[in-house]
Amino acid sequence: MSGQAGRVRIAVVFGGRSAEHPISCVSAGAVLAALDPDRYDVVPVGITRDGRWVLPDPAQRLAIVDGALPEVTGGTAVTLVGDPGGRGLVGLDGGGPRIGLDVVFPVLHGAYGEDGTIQGLLEMSGIPYVGSGVFASAASMDKEHTKQLLAAAGLPQGDHVVLRDASGAVAADPDALDAAARERLGLPVFVKPARAGSSIGITKVTDWAQFPDAVAVAAAVDPKVVVEAAVPGREIECGVLARPGGGLPEASRPAEIRLRPGTEWYDFAAKYLEDAAEFDVPAHLTPEQTRVVQQAACRAYLALDCRGLARVDFFLGAGPDGAERLVVNEVNTMPGFTPISMYPRMWAATGVDFAQLVDRLVAVALEETRPAAQPALDGTRT
């Protein structure tokens, strides 16, 4: 192993170029605190908003304090060795020792972190890492393709429309959504960037006059925009976790998010800055409802070819025929690990505390083996 005294050397990577940069910092703070120093030689690695990799100052604040969001601002510049034989970090200026790594925990949310990009970089570098691979990360990050894959697996989806290249003329076109689509979707609708998280760039539209501005807000985050019909029902979440040694994944006890009076929906401020929601962990569900949610969460995880972990979000309510219906909202391949995040809280309620959860994720990542190279061509290719 790369670490001292037989410890596993793990790089916890956080920050990044997405709008979810500060939430990634908060998640990383909790993960760093949970890693046992007797078992792990921990290397914190921050990525600045402009994409620079640094070994941050040990005093780097990784928490929200009085509403102020944390940010990676600087440190010793490093880069990942692209050669699989290197398996680690080196100083960007060529100076300083090489830091060998056994595994990486990319606690990154959103673009350039949860969308398959860093996963591809780590694959090329030959370093095991926590979480889903390139395909699952990319597909789960894109709401359009998530919906397509889940629908193909027979998991119910809410009605929606995709607007492409909404950063251009579409954003300014009040008729970007035709009359037939508006009638089918009804009001309210939620206008979302196709590839973003933490409710960033999302607008709840209650009047079609608000629609062009809502598209512009979403398109500022991603030029592909998804317009979703509101799905009435309880907001239920469920964690999925791989089992060491392989086999089918395990689902946590589900949880429920209940908004306090006066809060219209679960936006960024409600999630992280305001006391706007109450959480039932576990959710008050019947045994049958719990079983259905857990099964659907595992089916979604498998349908998207996830690895390691995922959080699956649902709406549980009545369908058009009055019968109870469970609808998948989205799948998060690197859910939040902040002190208030639902994923670790659901696993704590299931009997896996935060430190055990992190240990298990690292153990599963270390079990992953990939060939160092593809077989050479024998000259008979046709």
C-alpha positions as CSV (number, residue, x, y, z in Angstrom):
1,M,0.0,0.0,0.0
2,S,1.1,3.6,-0.6
3,G,0.4,4.8,2.9
4,Q,2.6,4.6,5.9
5,A,2.5,1.6,8.3
6,G,0.2,-0.3,6.0
7,R,-2.5,2.3,6.0
8,V,-4.5,2.9,2.9
9,R,-3.6,6.1,1.2
10,I,-6.8,7.8,0.1
11,A,-7.2,11.1,-1.7
12,V,-10.5,12.9,-0.9
13,V,-11.1,15.2,-3.9
14,F,-13.6,18.0,-3.5
15,G,-14.6,21.5,-4.8
16,G,-14.6,21.4,-8.6
17,R,-15.8,23.5,-11.5
18,S,-19.6,23.1,-11.0
19,A,-22.1,25.3,-9.3
20,E,-22.2,22.7,-6.5
21,H,-18.6,23.5,-5.5
22,P,-19.4,24.7,-2.0
23,I,-21.7,21.7,-1.2
24,S,-18.9,19.4,-2.4
25,C,-16.6,21.1,0.1
26,V,-19.1,20.6,3.0
27,S,-19.5,16.9,2.0
28,A,-15.7,16.4,1.9
29,G,-15.4,17.9,5.4
30,A,-17.7,15.2,6.8
31,V,-15.9,12.4,4.9
32,L,-12.5,13.6,6.0
33,A,-13.7,13.7,9.6
34,A,-15.0,10.1,9.3
35,L,-11.8,8.5,8.0
36,D,-10.0,6.7,10.8
37,P,-6.3,8.0,10.8
38,D,-5.2,4.6,12.2
39,R,-6.5,3.0,9.0
40,Y,-6.1,5.7,6.4
41,D,-3.4,8.0,5.3
42,V,-5.6,10.8,4.0
43,V,-4.7,13.3,1.3
44,P,-7.2,16.2,0.9
45,V,-7.2,17.4,-2.7
46,G,-9.2,20.5,-3.6
47,I,-10.2,21.6,-7.1
48,T,-10.6,25.3,-7.5
49,R,-13.6,26.8,-9.4
50,D,-11.3,27.2,-12.5
51,G,-10.2,23.6,-12.3
52,R,-6.7,23.8,-10.6
53,W,-5.8,20.8,-8.4
54,V,-4.2,21.8,-5.1
55,L,-3.2,20.4,-1.7
56,P,-5.2,23.0,0.3
57,D,-4.1,24.7,3.5
58,P,-5.0,22.5,6.5
59,A,-7.0,25.4,7.9
60,Q,-9.3,25.3,4.8
61,R,-12.9,25.8,6.0
62,L,-15.2,23.0,4.8
63,A,-18.5,24.0,6.4
64,I,-21.3,26.6,6.0
65,V,-20.8,29.2,8.7
66,D,-23.5,31.9,9.2
67,G,-24.7,31.3,5.6
68,A,-21.2,31.8,4.1
69,L,-20.4,29.0,1.7
70,P,-16.9,27.4,1.6
71,E,-14.6,27.5,-1.4
72,V,-11.3,26.1,-2.5
73,T,-9.1,29.1,-3.1
74,G,-5.6,27.8,-3.4
75,G,-2.7,25.7,-2.1
76,T,0.2,23.7,-3.4
77,A,-0.5,22.9,-7.1
78,V,-0.5,19.2,-8.0
79,T,-1.7,17.1,-10.9
80,L,-2.7,13.5,-11.4
81,V,-0.2,11.2,-13.1
82,G,-1.8,10.0,-16.3
83,D,0.4,7.0,-16.6
84,P,-1.2,4.0,-14.8
85,G,2.3,3.2,-13.5
86,G,2.4,6.4,-11.6
87,R,-0.9,5.9,-9.6
88,G,-0.7,9.2,-7.8
89,L,-0.1,12.9,-7.7
90,V,2.9,15.0,-8.5
91,G,3.7,18.7,-8.0
92,L,2.6,20.7,-11.0
93,D,6.0,22.5,-11.2
94,G,7.8,19.2,-11.2
95,G,9.1,19.7,-7.6
96,G,8.2,17.9,-4.5
97,P,7.7,14.2,-3.9
98,R,5.3,12.0,-5.8
99,I,2.3,11.1,-3.7
100,G,1.2,7.5,-4.4
101,L,-2.4,6.7,-4.0
102,D,-4.3,3.5,-3.3
103,V,-7.8,4.9,-3.9
104,V,-9.7,8.1,-4.6
105,F,-12.9,9.3,-3.0
106,P,-14.2,11.9,-5.5
107,V,-16.7,13.8,-3.3
108,L,-17.7,16.0,-6.3
109,H,-21.2,17.0,-7.2
110,G,-22.3,18.2,-10.6
111,A,-20.4,18.9,-13.8
112,Y,-16.7,17.8,-14.0
113,G,-17.1,15.5,-11.1
114,E,-20.4,13.5,-11.0
115,D,-20.8,13.3,-14.8
116,G,-18.1,10.8,-15.8
117,T,-15.3,13.2,-16.4
118,I,-13.2,12.6,-13.4
119,Q,-14.1,9.0,-13.5
120,G,-12.6,8.7,-16.9
121,L,-9.5,10.5,-15.7
122,L,-9.1,8.1,-12.9
123,E,-9.7,5.1,-15.2
124,M,-6.9,6.3,-17.4
125,S,-4.7,6.8,-14.4
126,G,-5.3,3.3,-13.1
127,I,-6.5,4.4,-9.7
128,P,-9.5,2.7,-8.0
129,Y,-12.2,5.2,-6.9
130,V,-15.4,5.3,-4.9
131,G,-18.6,5.4,-6.9
132,S,-20.0,4.7,-10.3
133,G,-18.0,4.4,-13.5
134,V,-18.0,6.7,-16.6
135,F,-21.2,5.5,-18.2
136,A,-23.4,5.4,-15.1
137,S,-22.1,8.7,-13.9
138,A,-22.7,10.4,-17.2
139,A,-26.1,8.9,-17.8
140,S,-27.3,9.6,-14.2
141,M,-26.2,13.2,-14.5
142,D,-28.2,13.8,-17.6
143,K,-31.9,13.9,-16.7
144,E,-33.1,13.1,-20.2
145,H,-31.0,9.9,-20.4
146,T,-31.8,8.9,-16.9
147,K,-35.4,9.0,-17.7
148,Q,-35.0,7.0,-20.9
149,L,-33.0,4.3,-19.2
150,L,-35.3,4.0,-16.2
151,A,-38.4,4.0,-18.4
152,A,-36.8,1.1,-20.4
153,A,-36.5,-0.8,-17.1
154,G,-40.2,-0.3,-16.5
155,L,-39.8,2.4,-13.8
156,P,-42.5,5.1,-13.9
157,Q,-41.5,8.6,-14.9
158,G,-43.2,11.9,-14.7
159,D,-44.3,13.6,-18.0
160,H,-41.6,15.9,-19.4
161,V,-40.3,17.7,-22.5
162,V,-36.6,18.3,-23.4
163,L,-35.6,21.7,-24.9
164,R,-32.2,21.5,-26.8
165,D,-29.8,24.4,-27.2
166,A,-31.9,26.5,-24.9
167,S,-29.0,28.8,-24.3
168,G,-29.7,30.4,-27.7
169,A,-33.0,31.4,-29.4
170,V,-35.1,28.8,-27.5
171,A,-34.6,30.7,-24.2
172,A,-36.0,33.9,-25.7
173,D,-38.9,32.1,-27.5
174,P,-42.1,32.2,-25.5
175,D,-43.5,29.5,-27.8
176,A,-40.5,27.1,-27.2
177,L,-43.1,24.8,-25.7
178,D,-46.1,24.5,-28.0
179,A,-49.7,24.6,-26.9
180,A,-50.2,20.9,-27.0
181,A,-47.2,20.3,-24.7
182,R,-48.4,22.9,-22.3
183,E,-51.8,21.4,-22.2
184,R,-50.4,17.9,-21.6
185,L,-47.9,19.0,-18.9
186,G,-50.3,21.4,-17.1
187,L,-49.2,23.8,-14.4
188,P,-47.1,24.0,-12.4
189,V,-44.1,22.8,-14.2
190,F,-40.5,22.7,-13.1
191,V,-37.9,24.0,-15.5
192,K,-34.5,22.4,-14.9
193,P,-31.0,22.3,-16.4
194,A,-30.6,18.7,-17.7
195,R,-27.2,18.3,-16.1
196,A,-27.1,19.9,-12.6
197,G,-27.9,19.1,-9.0
198,S,-28.7,20.7,-5.6
199,S,-31.8,22.4,-7.3
200,I,-29.4,24.9,-8.9
201,G,-31.0,26.6,-12.0
202,I,-34.5,25.2,-11.3
203,T,-37.6,27.4,-11.4
204,K,-41.2,26.4,-10.4
205,V,-43.4,27.9,-13.1
206,T,-47.0,28.6,-12.1
207,D,-47.9,30.9,-15.0
208,W,-46.8,30.4,-18.6
209,A,-45.7,34.1,-18.6
210,Q,-42.8,33.0,-16.3
211,F,-41.7,30.3,-18.7
212,P,-39.1,32.2,-20.9
213,D,-37.3,33.6,-17.9
214,A,-37.3,30.2,-16.3
215,V,-35.8,28.6,-19.4
216,A,-33.1,31.4,-19.4
217,V,-32.2,30.6,-15.8
218,A,-31.9,26.9,-16.5
219,A,-30.0,27.5,-19.7
220,A,-27.4,29.6,-17.9
221,V,-26.4,26.3,-16.2
222,D,-26.9,23.9,-19.1
223,P,-28.0,24.5,-22.7
224,K,-30.2,21.4,-22.5
225,V,-33.3,22.1,-20.4
226,V,-35.9,19.7,-19.1
227,V,-39.5,20.8,-18.4
228,E,-41.2,18.5,-16.0
229,A,-44.9,18.2,-15.0
230,A,-45.4,18.5,-11.3
231,V,-45.9,15.1,-9.7
232,P,-48.1,15.4,-6.5
233,G,-47.1,13.2,-3.7
234,R,-44.7,12.6,-0.8
235,E,-41.0,13.2,-1.4
236,I,-39.3,9.9,-0.6
237,E,-35.6,9.1,-0.8
238,C,-33.8,5.8,-0.6
239,G,-30.1,4.9,-0.4
240,V,-28.5,2.1,-2.3
241,L,-25.1,0.6,-1.3
242,A,-23.0,-2.1,-2.9
243,R,-22.1,-5.1,-0.8
244,P,-18.4,-6.0,-0.2
245,G,-17.6,-9.1,-2.1
246,G,-20.2,-8.4,-4.9
247,G,-23.7,-9.5,-5.3
248,L,-26.9,-7.5,-5.5
249,P,-26.9,-4.0,-3.8
250,E,-28.6,-3.3,-0.5
251,A,-31.3,-0.6,0.0
252,S,-31.5,1.6,3.1
253,R,-34.6,2.4,5.1
254,P,-36.4,5.2,3.1
255,A,-36.7,8.8,4.4
256,E,-39.2,11.5,3.7
257,I,-38.8,15.2,3.2
258,R,-41.6,17.4,4.5
259,L,-41.6,21.1,3.7
260,R,-42.6,23.6,6.4
261,P,-45.6,25.9,5.8
262,G,-44.6,28.8,3.5
263,T,-42.0,26.8,1.6
264,E,-43.2,26.1,-2.0
265,W,-40.6,23.5,-3.0
266,Y,-37.2,22.0,-2.0
267,D,-34.9,24.5,-3.6
268,F,-31.2,25.2,-2.9
269,A,-31.9,27.6,0.0
270,A,-34.4,25.2,1.6
271,K,-31.8,22.4,1.3
272,Y,-28.8,24.2,2.7
273,L,-29.4,27.7,4.1
274,E,-32.9,27.8,5.7
275,D,-34.7,25.8,8.3
276,A,-37.4,25.0,5.7
277,A,-37.9,21.3,5.8
278,E,-38.5,18.5,8.3
279,F,-37.1,15.0,7.7
280,D,-38.5,11.7,8.8
281,V,-35.7,9.2,8.9
282,P,-37.0,6.6,8.5
283,A,-40.1,7.6,6.6
284,H,-43.5,6.6,8.0
285,L,-44.4,4.0,5.5
286,T,-46.1,0.7,5.7
287,P,-43.9,-2.4,5.4
288,E,-45.3,-3.0,1.9
289,Q,-44.6,0.7,0.8
290,T,-41.0,0.3,2.2
291,R,-40.5,-2.9,0.2
292,V,-41.7,-1.3,-3.0
293,V,-39.5,1.8,-2.6
294,Q,-36.4,-0.3,-1.8
295,Q,-37.0,-2.6,-4.7
296,A,-37.5,0.3,-7.1
297,A,-34.3,2.0,-5.8
298,C,-32.2,-1.1,-6.4
299,R,-33.8,-1.5,-9.9
300,A,-32.9,2.0,-10.8
301,Y,-29.3,1.5,-9.5
302,L,-29.0,-1.6,-11.7
303,A,-30.7,-0.1,-14.7
304,L,-28.2,2.7,-14.8
305,D,-25.2,0.3,-14.1
306,C,-24.3,2.2,-10.9
307,R,-21.5,1.1,-8.7
308,G,-20.8,1.6,-5.0
309,L,-23.6,3.9,-4.1
310,A,-26.6,6.0,-5.2
311,R,-29.5,7.9,-3.8
312,V,-32.8,7.4,-5.6
313,D,-35.5,10.1,-5.2
314,F,-39.2,9.4,-5.6
315,F,-42.7,10.8,-5.4
316,L,-45.2,8.6,-3.7
317,G,-48.8,9.6,-4.4
318,A,-52.0,8.8,-6.3
319,G,-52.0,8.2,-10.0
320,P,-54.7,9.3,-12.5
321,D,-56.8,6.3,-11.6
322,G,-56.5,7.0,-7.9
323,A,-54.3,4.0,-7.2
324,E,-51.0,4.6,-5.3
325,R,-48.1,5.3,-7.7
326,L,-44.4,5.5,-7.1
327,V,-42.6,7.8,-9.6
328,V,-38.8,8.1,-9.9
329,N,-37.6,11.7,-9.8
330,E,-33.9,11.3,-10.2
331,V,-30.8,9.2,-9.3
332,N,-27.7,10.7,-7.7
333,T,-24.5,8.8,-8.1
334,M,-22.6,10.9,-5.6
335,P,-25.2,12.1,-3.1
336,G,-24.4,14.7,-0.5
337,F,-22.4,13.7,2.6
338,T,-23.0,16.9,4.5
339,P,-24.1,16.8,8.2
340,I,-27.7,17.2,7.1
341,S,-27.6,15.0,3.9
342,M,-30.2,12.3,3.7
343,Y,-27.9,9.5,2.3
344,P,-25.8,9.0,5.4
345,R,-28.7,9.6,7.7
346,M,-30.8,6.9,5.9
347,W,-27.9,4.4,6.4
348,A,-27.5,5.4,10.0
349,A,-31.2,4.6,10.5
350,T,-30.5,1.2,8.8
351,G,-27.7,0.4,11.2
352,V,-24.6,1.7,9.2
353,D,-23.1,4.7,10.8
354,F,-21.1,7.4,8.9
355,A,-17.7,5.9,9.6
356,Q,-18.9,2.4,8.7
357,L,-20.5,3.8,5.5
358,V,-17.3,5.5,4.4
359,D,-15.3,2.3,5.2
360,R,-17.6,0.2,3.2
361,L,-17.5,2.5,0.2
362,V,-13.7,2.5,0.2
363,A,-13.6,-1.3,0.6
364,V,-15.9,-1.8,-2.4
365,A,-13.7,0.6,-4.5
366,L,-10.6,-1.3,-3.6
367,E,-12.2,-4.6,-4.7
368,E,-12.6,-3.2,-8.2
369,T,-10.1,-4.6,-10.6
370,R,-9.6,-3.4,-14.2
371,P,-7.2,-4.7,-16.8
372,A,-4.1,-2.5,-17.1
373,A,-4.2,-2.7,-20.9
374,Q,-6.3,-4.2,-23.7
375,P,-4.9,-7.2,-25.5
376,A,-2.7,-6.3,-28.5
377,L,-4.0,-6.7,-32.0
378,D,-2.6,-9.8,-33.7
379,G,-2.5,-8.2,-37.2
380,T,-5.6,-10.1,-38.5
381,R,-8.1,-7.3,-37.9
382,T,-10.6,-7.1,-40.8
